[in-house]
Amino acid sequence: MPSPAGISIRAAREADLADCHRIWRDGLDGYLRRLGAPPLPEDNPGVQRLHRHTLASDPERFLVAEREISGIPRVVAFGSATDRGPLWFLSMLFVDPAEQAAGVGRALLDRMLPVPLDGRVLATCTDAAQPVSNGLYATFGIVPRMPIFNLVGRPVPGFSWPELPSGVQIERVHEPAAWAAAAELEAFDLGVLGFAHPQDHAFVRDEPRHAFAARGTDGTLVGYGYAGDIGRIGPIAVTDGALLAPLLGHLLAAVVPRGASAVWLPGAAGEAVATAVRAGLRIEGFPVLASWTRPFTDYTRYVPMSPGLV
């Protein structure tokens, strides 16, 4: 589809990322403050790191929209996506509040989508409080299917997490750089997720988050998970959904952050959500809605890195 009048779309550059962060913050504040939320901080290092990562890993899928104002081009919207095997995932799509409802977001999305689709799954995560965005993605077949909850806090002392199955042991990965690129990890992700994404493991490792591997009695990898010093938990992947809650409990105990822990738990992993709430974590804010054109990953066995990166 053609761009709205006065709008030009081009590939993003490193120098655009400050504008992308501003638009992300202003876009969220534009509706969250109407719901009583406090303004977002001026600086969000985690989101800025995500922007740098998606630009580095998928530069052809990170686009900005510009409007010339007083003879000077100004970035007024941006979108970023990742391509991982059969999965095309929209990481972010934000439009400056002054430019919304003018077709800029639709034009960006139309330019970002893979052509031809070649059988790809299209997916994203959106805020449940954003019906306009959810409606836009649904017109492309990317329909909300499942909530993902942000659980925040620390387990109450002495809480008993479900035990690991007999013979399963969890070990800390002492060479995370080698782990992120290991053939074993790639094969595991292909089996559980349907795609490998070593570049995203490297991104999480460099936050840094500490990696842990769960192994059966024969040494076979049956799960992994990450926990960071700043509190972020995930991704977590397991061969059996019954491993999810015990592994989550181990991660929360093994890495004690300076403040609260936080993890995005899929609604499909109901027992893990219930266990985490019983342990003392609380559901914070609105859930995000995982949306896709067709199923691609078993979310009873997988906890994503964040809403912006599967």
C-alpha positions as CSV (number, residue, x, y, z in Angstrom):
1,M,0.0,0.0,0.0
2,P,1.3,3.6,-0.6
3,S,2.6,5.6,2.3
4,P,0.3,8.4,3.6
5,A,0.9,11.8,2.1
6,G,4.1,13.4,3.3
7,I,5.4,10.2,4.8
8,S,8.5,8.3,3.6
9,I,9.7,4.9,4.8
10,R,13.3,3.7,4.9
11,A,15.6,1.3,6.7
12,A,16.5,2.4,10.2
13,R,20.0,3.4,11.1
14,E,21.8,3.4,14.5
15,A,21.3,7.2,14.7
16,D,17.5,6.6,14.6
17,L,17.4,4.6,17.8
18,A,17.0,7.6,20.1
19,D,14.0,8.7,18.2
20,C,12.6,5.1,18.2
21,H,12.9,5.1,22.0
22,R,11.2,8.5,22.3
23,I,8.3,7.3,20.1
24,W,8.0,4.0,22.1
25,R,7.8,6.0,25.4
26,D,5.4,8.6,24.0
27,G,3.2,6.0,22.4
28,L,2.8,4.0,25.6
29,D,2.3,7.1,27.8
30,G,-0.3,8.3,25.3
31,Y,-2.8,5.6,26.5
32,L,-1.4,4.3,29.8
33,R,-1.5,7.7,31.5
34,R,-5.2,7.9,30.6
35,L,-5.6,4.7,32.6
36,G,-3.9,6.2,35.6
37,A,-0.4,4.8,35.1
38,P,2.6,7.0,36.0
39,P,4.8,8.3,33.1
40,L,7.5,6.1,31.9
41,P,11.1,7.0,32.7
42,E,13.0,9.0,30.2
43,D,15.6,6.2,29.9
44,N,14.9,2.5,29.6
45,P,18.2,0.6,29.0
46,G,16.4,-2.8,28.4
47,V,14.2,-1.5,25.6
48,Q,17.2,0.4,24.1
49,R,19.2,-2.9,24.1
50,L,16.3,-4.6,22.4
51,H,16.3,-2.0,19.7
52,R,20.0,-2.3,19.1
53,H,19.7,-6.1,19.0
54,T,16.9,-6.3,16.5
55,L,18.6,-3.7,14.3
56,A,21.8,-5.7,14.4
57,S,20.2,-9.1,13.8
58,D,17.5,-8.1,11.3
59,P,18.4,-4.8,9.8
60,E,16.2,-5.2,6.7
61,R,13.2,-5.7,9.0
62,F,13.7,-2.5,11.1
63,L,12.1,0.4,9.3
64,V,11.3,4.1,10.2
65,A,8.7,6.5,8.8
66,E,9.7,10.1,8.4
67,R,7.8,13.3,7.8
68,E,9.6,16.5,6.7
69,I,8.9,19.3,9.1
70,S,10.3,22.8,8.3
71,G,12.6,21.2,5.8
72,I,14.0,18.7,8.3
73,P,13.1,15.0,8.1
74,R,11.7,13.8,11.5
75,V,11.2,10.1,12.5
76,V,7.5,9.8,13.4
77,A,7.1,6.0,13.6
78,F,9.1,2.8,13.5
79,G,8.7,-1.0,13.3
80,S,11.1,-3.9,13.9
81,A,10.7,-7.6,13.3
82,T,12.8,-10.7,13.5
83,D,12.9,-13.7,11.2
84,R,13.6,-17.0,12.8
85,G,13.2,-20.0,10.5
86,P,9.4,-20.4,9.9
87,L,8.6,-17.5,12.3
88,W,8.3,-13.8,11.4
89,F,7.8,-12.0,14.7
90,L,6.8,-8.3,15.0
91,S,8.9,-7.0,17.9
92,M,7.6,-3.5,17.9
93,L,5.4,-1.1,15.9
94,F,4.9,2.4,17.4
95,V,3.6,5.7,15.9
96,D,4.1,9.2,17.4
97,P,0.7,10.1,19.0
98,A,0.5,13.2,16.7
99,E,0.6,10.9,13.6
100,Q,-1.8,8.1,14.8
101,A,-5.0,7.2,12.9
102,A,-3.4,8.4,9.6
103,G,-2.4,5.0,8.3
104,V,1.3,5.3,9.1
105,G,1.4,2.1,11.2
106,R,-0.5,0.1,8.6
107,A,1.9,1.4,5.8
108,L,4.9,0.4,7.9
109,L,3.5,-3.1,8.7
110,D,2.7,-3.6,5.0
111,R,6.3,-2.9,4.1
112,M,7.8,-5.0,6.9
113,L,5.8,-8.2,6.2
114,P,7.8,-10.9,4.4
115,V,7.0,-11.2,0.7
116,P,6.4,-13.9,-0.3
117,L,5.2,-15.4,2.9
118,D,6.6,-18.8,2.0
119,G,4.5,-20.5,4.6
120,R,5.9,-18.4,7.5
121,V,3.9,-17.9,10.7
122,L,3.3,-14.3,11.5
123,A,3.2,-13.5,15.2
124,T,3.5,-10.6,17.7
125,C,2.7,-9.7,21.3
126,T,0.5,-6.7,22.0
127,D,-0.8,-4.8,25.0
128,A,-4.3,-6.0,26.0
129,A,-5.2,-2.3,26.6
130,Q,-4.6,-1.5,22.9
131,P,-7.6,-2.6,20.9
132,V,-6.7,-0.4,17.9
133,S,-3.3,-2.2,17.5
134,N,-4.9,-5.6,18.1
135,G,-7.5,-4.8,15.4
136,L,-4.8,-3.8,12.9
137,Y,-2.8,-7.0,13.4
138,A,-6.0,-9.1,13.2
139,T,-6.6,-7.7,9.6
140,F,-3.4,-9.4,8.6
141,G,-4.5,-12.7,10.3
142,I,-2.3,-12.1,13.4
143,V,-5.1,-12.7,15.9
144,P,-4.8,-12.6,19.8
145,R,-4.8,-16.2,21.1
146,M,-3.3,-16.2,24.6
147,P,-2.5,-13.8,27.5
148,I,1.1,-13.6,28.8
149,F,1.3,-12.3,32.4
150,N,4.1,-10.3,33.9
151,L,4.8,-11.8,37.3
152,V,6.9,-9.7,39.7
153,G,8.3,-10.1,43.2
154,R,10.2,-12.7,45.2
155,P,9.1,-16.0,46.5
156,V,8.1,-16.1,50.2
157,P,10.7,-17.7,52.4
158,G,10.3,-21.5,52.7
159,F,7.9,-21.9,49.8
160,S,8.0,-25.4,48.4
161,W,8.2,-25.5,44.7
162,P,7.3,-28.7,42.8
163,E,10.1,-31.2,42.8
164,L,12.1,-32.1,39.7
165,P,11.4,-35.6,38.3
166,S,13.7,-38.3,39.6
167,G,17.1,-38.2,38.0
168,V,16.8,-34.7,36.6
169,Q,19.6,-32.4,37.7
170,I,20.1,-28.6,37.0
171,E,23.5,-27.2,36.4
172,R,24.8,-23.7,35.9
173,V,26.4,-23.2,32.5
174,H,29.9,-22.0,33.1
175,E,30.8,-21.1,29.5
176,P,27.7,-19.1,28.4
177,A,29.4,-17.9,25.2
178,A,30.0,-21.5,24.0
179,W,26.5,-22.5,25.2
180,A,24.8,-19.9,23.1
181,A,26.3,-21.3,20.0
182,A,26.2,-25.0,20.9
183,A,24.8,-27.5,18.5
184,E,23.1,-29.2,21.4
185,L,21.1,-26.0,22.2
186,E,20.2,-25.4,18.5
187,A,18.9,-29.0,18.2
188,F,16.9,-28.6,21.4
189,D,15.3,-25.3,20.3
190,L,14.4,-26.9,16.9
191,G,12.7,-29.7,18.8
192,V,10.8,-27.6,21.3
193,L,10.2,-24.3,19.5
194,G,10.4,-25.3,15.9
195,F,13.3,-22.9,15.2
196,A,16.8,-22.1,16.5
197,H,17.9,-18.6,17.5
198,P,21.5,-18.6,18.7
199,Q,21.7,-14.8,18.2
200,D,18.9,-14.3,20.7
201,H,20.6,-16.5,23.3
202,A,23.7,-14.4,22.8
203,F,21.7,-11.3,23.4
204,V,20.2,-12.6,26.7
205,R,23.6,-13.9,27.8
206,D,25.2,-10.4,27.3
207,E,22.5,-8.7,29.5
208,P,23.9,-10.6,31.4
209,R,21.6,-13.4,32.4
210,H,23.0,-16.6,33.9
211,A,22.2,-19.8,32.0
212,F,21.2,-23.1,33.6
213,A,20.7,-26.5,31.9
214,A,18.5,-29.3,33.1
215,R,19.7,-32.8,32.3
216,G,18.2,-36.3,32.6
217,T,20.0,-39.3,34.0
218,D,21.8,-40.0,30.7
219,G,23.0,-36.4,30.4
220,T,20.4,-35.5,27.8
221,L,19.3,-31.8,27.8
222,V,15.7,-31.7,29.0
223,G,15.4,-28.0,29.7
224,Y,17.2,-24.7,30.1
225,G,16.5,-21.3,31.6
226,Y,18.1,-17.9,32.3
227,A,18.1,-15.6,35.3
228,G,19.6,-12.2,35.5
229,D,21.2,-10.1,38.3
230,I,18.7,-7.3,37.6
231,G,15.8,-9.8,38.1
232,R,14.6,-10.8,34.7
233,I,13.9,-14.5,34.3
234,G,13.7,-16.2,30.9
235,P,13.7,-17.6,28.4
236,I,12.8,-21.1,29.8
237,A,12.3,-24.1,27.6
238,V,11.6,-27.7,28.7
239,T,10.7,-31.0,26.9
240,D,7.9,-31.7,29.4
241,G,5.6,-29.0,30.8
242,A,5.8,-30.6,34.2
243,L,9.4,-29.3,34.4
244,L,8.5,-25.7,34.0
245,A,7.5,-24.8,37.5
246,P,10.4,-26.6,39.2
247,L,12.9,-25.0,36.8
248,L,11.3,-21.6,37.5
249,G,11.7,-22.1,41.2
250,H,15.3,-23.1,40.8
251,L,16.1,-20.0,38.7
252,L,14.5,-17.7,41.3
253,A,16.6,-19.3,44.1
254,A,19.9,-19.6,42.2
255,V,20.1,-15.9,41.2
256,V,19.0,-13.5,43.9
257,P,18.6,-10.0,42.3
258,R,19.2,-6.6,43.9
259,G,15.4,-6.1,43.8
260,A,12.4,-8.0,42.5
261,S,12.4,-10.8,40.0
262,A,10.2,-10.6,36.9
263,V,9.1,-13.2,34.4
264,W,6.5,-13.3,31.5
265,L,4.5,-16.5,32.0
266,P,2.2,-17.7,29.2
267,G,-1.4,-18.3,30.2
268,A,-1.1,-21.8,28.6
269,A,1.4,-22.7,31.3
270,G,-1.4,-22.5,33.9
271,E,0.2,-24.6,36.6
272,A,3.4,-22.5,36.5
273,V,1.4,-19.3,36.7
274,A,-0.6,-20.6,39.7
275,T,2.5,-21.9,41.5
276,A,4.3,-18.5,41.0
277,V,1.4,-16.6,42.4
278,R,1.1,-19.0,45.4
279,A,4.9,-18.5,45.9
280,G,4.3,-14.8,46.4
281,L,4.8,-13.2,42.9
282,R,2.1,-10.9,41.8
283,I,0.6,-10.2,38.4
284,E,1.6,-6.7,37.4
285,G,-0.1,-4.4,34.9
286,F,-2.1,-5.5,31.9
287,P,-1.3,-8.9,30.3
288,V,0.1,-8.8,26.8
289,L,-1.7,-10.8,24.1
290,A,0.3,-13.4,22.1
291,S,-1.0,-13.3,18.6
292,W,-0.3,-15.4,15.6
293,T,-1.6,-16.6,12.2
294,R,-1.3,-20.3,13.2
295,P,0.3,-22.1,16.2
296,F,4.0,-22.4,16.1
297,T,5.3,-23.1,19.7
298,D,3.9,-25.1,22.6
299,Y,3.6,-22.4,25.3
300,T,3.1,-25.0,28.0
301,R,6.8,-25.7,27.6
302,Y,8.2,-22.3,26.8
303,V,8.6,-19.0,28.5
304,P,9.6,-16.2,26.1
305,M,12.5,-13.8,26.6
306,S,10.1,-10.8,26.6
307,P,7.0,-9.6,24.8
308,G,9.4,-8.1,22.2
309,L,11.5,-11.1,21.5
310,V,10.5,-14.8,21.4
